[in-house]
Structure formats: C-alpha cells, structure tokens
Amino acid sequence: MAGCSSSFPAIVWAILIKDIQSELRNRYAINALVMFSIITLTAVSFSVGQEVVGTGMEAPFLWIVIFF
C-alpha cells in the first residue's frame, strides 16, 4: 500500500459503505440485528424491573448484552 494515494480512513470508509450497501440488498443481517435488539432489551428490562439503574450497574448490563 506504499504507492496508494488514498488515506487509511478513506479506505475504511469505502469498505464500510460497500458493506452497508451489500447488507441493505439482502436484509438478512438487518432482520437478525433487529430481533436481537428487541430480545436483548426485553430481557434486560425484565431483569431490571422497576428499579432505577445507577451508573455502577450499566457496565454489568453491557457485559450481559455482549455475552448474550
């Protein structure tokens, strides 16, 4: 890549745009992502209940979502 005139962020941006366009054509991953988001938010909201989540509990919930 020594002779390439494009910068690294421009190359990354081009690949990101290409991948997004590809995903919008088939929509399989988008549907899976939407369902995952709904299920994850529902599970976390059921586990929290009526409690107010403080800043000390945000990190554990993030890890639960990552491992889910």
Phi and psi in degrees as GROMACS dihedral restraints (atoms count N, CA, C in turn):
[ dihedral_restraints ]
;  ai    aj    ak    al  type     phi  dphi    fc
    3     4     5     6     1   -66.3    20    10
    4     5     6     7     1   -32.2    20    10
    6     7     8     9     1   -91.2    20    10
    7     8     9    10     1     3.2    20    10
    9    10    11    12     1   -79.8    20    10
   10    11    12    13     1   133.3    20    10
   12    13    14    15     1   -88.0    20    10
   13    14    15    16     1   -12.5    20    10
   15    16    17    18     1   -80.9    20    10
   16    17    18    19     1   148.3    20    10
   18    19    20    21     1   -84.2    20    10
   19    20    21    22     1   160.4    20    10
   21    22    23    24     1   -59.2    20    10
   22    23    24    25     1   -46.7    20    10
   24    25    26    27     1   -60.2    20    10
   25    26    27    28     1   -34.8    20    10
   27    28    29    30     1   -66.9    20    10
   28    29    30    31     1   -38.3    20    10
   30    31    32    33     1   -67.7    20    10
   31    32    33    34     1   -43.3    20    10
   33    34    35    36     1   -62.8    20    10
   34    35    36    37     1   -42.3    20    10
   36    37    38    39     1   -62.3    20    10
   37    38    39    40     1   -42.1    20    10
   39    40    41    42     1   -63.7    20    10
   40    41    42    43     1   -40.9    20    10
   42    43    44    45     1   -67.0    20    10
   43    44    45    46     1   -40.2    20    10
   45    46    47    48     1   -61.4    20    10
   46    47    48    49     1   -45.9    20    10
   48    49    50    51     1   -62.0    20    10
   49    50    51    52     1   -42.1    20    10
   51    52    53    54     1   -62.2    20    10
   52    53    54    55     1   -43.2    20    10
   54    55    56    57     1   -66.4    20    10
   55    56    57    58     1   -39.9    20    10
   57    58    59    60     1   -64.6    20    10
   58    59    60    61     1   -42.9    20    10
   60    61    62    63     1   -63.1    20    10
   61    62    63    64     1   -38.7    20    10
   63    64    65    66     1   -64.9    20    10
   64    65    66    67     1   -41.9    20    10
   66    67    68    69     1   -68.4    20    10
   67    68    69    70     1   -34.0    20    10
   69    70    71    72     1   -70.3    20    10
   70    71    72    73     1   -22.1    20    10
   72    73    74    75     1   -72.6    20    10
   73    74    75    76     1   -43.7    20    10
   75    76    77    78     1   -96.9    20    10
   76    77    78    79     1   -31.1    20    10
   78    79    80    81     1    65.6    20    10
   79    80    81    82     1    11.2    20    10
   81    82    83    84     1   -67.9    20    10
   82    83    84    85     1   -47.7    20    10
   84    85    86    87     1   -68.6    20    10
   85    86    87    88     1   -33.7    20    10
   87    88    89    90     1   -66.2    20    10
   88    89    90    91     1   -43.3    20    10
   90    91    92    93     1   -63.4    20    10
   91    92    93    94     1   -41.7    20    10
   93    94    95    96     1   -64.7    20    10
   94    95    96    97     1   -39.5    20    10
   96    97    98    99     1   -66.2    20    10
   97    98    99   100     1   -40.0    20    10
   99   100   101   102     1   -65.0    20    10
  100   101   102   103     1   -44.8    20    10
  102   103   104   105     1   -64.8    20    10
  103   104   105   106     1   -41.5    20    10
  105   106   107   108     1   -60.4    20    10
  106   107   108   109     1   -42.9    20    10
  108   109   110   111     1   -63.5    20    10
  109   110   111   112     1   -43.8    20    10
  111   112   113   114     1   -64.2    20    10
  112   113   114   115     1   -46.2    20    10
  114   115   116   117     1   -65.6    20    10
  115   116   117   118     1   -42.0    20    10
  117   118   119   120     1   -65.2    20    10
  118   119   120   121     1   -45.9    20    10
  120   121   122   123     1   -63.8    20    10
  121   122   123   124     1   -37.3    20    10
  123   124   125   126     1   -65.8    20    10
  124   125   126   127     1   -44.7    20    10
  126   127   128   129     1   -63.5    20    10
  127   128   129   130     1   -43.0    20    10
  129   130   131   132     1   -68.5    20    10
  130   131   132   133     1   -39.4    20    10
  132   133   134   135     1   -68.4    20    10
  133   134   135   136     1   -34.1    20    10
  135   136   137   138     1   -67.9    20    10
  136   137   138   139     1   -36.5    20    10
  138   139   140   141     1   -72.7    20    10
  139   140   141   142     1   -30.4    20    10
  141   142   143   144     1   -79.6    20    10
  142   143   144   145     1   -41.9    20    10
  144   145   146   147     1    69.9    20    10
  145   146   147   148     1  -133.0    20    10
  147   148   149   150     1   -93.8    20    10
  148   149   150   151     1     3.6    20    10
  150   151   152   153     1   -70.9    20    10
  151   152   153   154     1   149.9    20    10
  153   154   155   156     1   -89.7    20    10
  154   155   156   157     1   123.3    20    10
  156   157   158   159     1   -84.8    20    10
  157   158   159   160     1   120.0    20    10
  159   160   161   162     1   -84.8    20    10
  160   161   162   163     1   177.0    20    10
  162   163   164   165     1   -67.4    20    10
  163   164   165   166     1   -23.6    20    10
  165   166   167   168     1   -73.3    20    10
  166   167   168   169     1   -16.8    20    10
  168   169   170   171     1  -103.0    20    10
  169   170   171   172     1    -4.8    20    10
  171   172   173   174     1   -69.8    20    10
  172   173   174   175     1   -40.5    20    10
  174   175   176   177     1   -64.2    20    10
  175   176   177   178     1   -46.0    20    10
  177   178   179   180     1   -60.9    20    10
  178   179   180   181     1   -37.1    20    10
  180   181   182   183     1   -67.7    20    10
  181   182   183   184     1   -34.9    20    10
  183   184   185   186     1   -62.0    20    10
  184   185   186   187     1   -43.8    20    10
  186   187   188   189     1   -66.5    20    10
  187   188   189   190     1   -34.2    20    10
  189   190   191   192     1   -62.8    20    10
  190   191   192   193     1   -43.3    20    10
  192   193   194   195     1   -66.1    20    10
  193   194   195   196     1   -40.8    20    10
  195   196   197   198     1   -63.4    20    10
  196   197   198   199     1   -43.6    20    10
  198   199   200   201     1   -76.0    20    10
  199   200   201   202     1   -21.8    20    10
